[in-house]
């Protein structure tokens, strides 16, 4: 009898464990970081909604099928503080509940964007009872003391009000979504940054500025001395790498110090929110940065003190509860910014990128080269032709190869490529072969090659054995040579095909004109495909 009871209780525990799979979480896998959703590595093939779309469930209805047509597995959608807590202490979760219910219907996961105290620097989504009571909820001010429509991070009242609402949101998610995990991550605030000065001059800010630099930051500088990003380390070392003192003593006088100071207090505020939110329901959390694209602009001329490349060390020290600091890409220099954000082994997470031609190539490159966790064009619903969107075609392929990618990324067996007209050839050594990757137009024989503009193209290469590879993408031509000296490489076979329910289903064999009689692998411009390649040496 006892044995039967023990067995029954074991079975119950096992079935409960099955019914309640683990929460979404970030884990280290080899050199890369992976997002686990329902226990499996998950690549966010996402899109961010325009700011106002998810404020109306009805407005969202025609959008969902568009997302499905583009093979999105995740949508980034705002939660608006003013609509969640229209009256102080009274919370209305209807919009959030309807958003998640619709997402479940379409089998799409959601990253929730907390439009709380700050949205693109401003406090435009703070509730009316906050906005209209600046005595209780003080504003940031410029150097002349003029108030801005920006809540100051130096006010405990601002923090408490924002935190209370954020925690209620996380508690609500725990109650309503902890079995289904439709909401998989949370962005805390949106593009935090001070304008029109590098820092606030409100009375509380002035008091804080006259204080010593907090020990927590100084200890971080000491501990991480050898790993600080160079542009930040220089600012500290130039003034004697001091281990105590006021902000101007430690970092010197000027706007660079003003920005570091403001960044510390933004990070501290955001960290309080994230820590309290995670205590209620520990989803992975990140913050996003409005990048400064023009080096001639000073902090305050661009939104100062967000999680920018030169302030990553400050944000990491001040906001340990934030898992990821992420760039919003609104300029063509994808590699430049991604390289800056992935320093020190940090994962790349793309929460927003301008929705424009070339996103297809950038997505392939991001997942292949940076092992990135997320890709997400902004205002994704703005297309009228979702089925024809290049990003949707790429997402379709990436969904098919996600199990392969996430298996081989931690083993270092994946490479990504992105080729423009003026790009040098890409190179990779994988398995027993060295690959050279060029734009498809470099073949020179197609009408496209004669056009003045060449579209950005991209792809990725996965090595599943020393002589067996999958190539995924568009507009590339790839040649191979063995790493062994004195040998040449040949193709045993190249097959196009698809993964259907996880199993490889080959289509055409491409061993004639399509691989130029064994000279190269070709992913034609304008076509999106997967090819399985087997090589041999002779
Ligand atoms: C970046 C912001 O984070 C978004 O909310 C939106 O305002 C876009 N800019 C508009 O380009």
Boltz pocket constraint, residues with backbone or C-beta under 6 A from the ligand:
constraints:
  - pocket:
      binder: B
      contacts: [[A, 51], [A, 120], [A, 190], [A, 191], [A, 328], [A, 352], [A, 378]]
      max_distance: 6.0
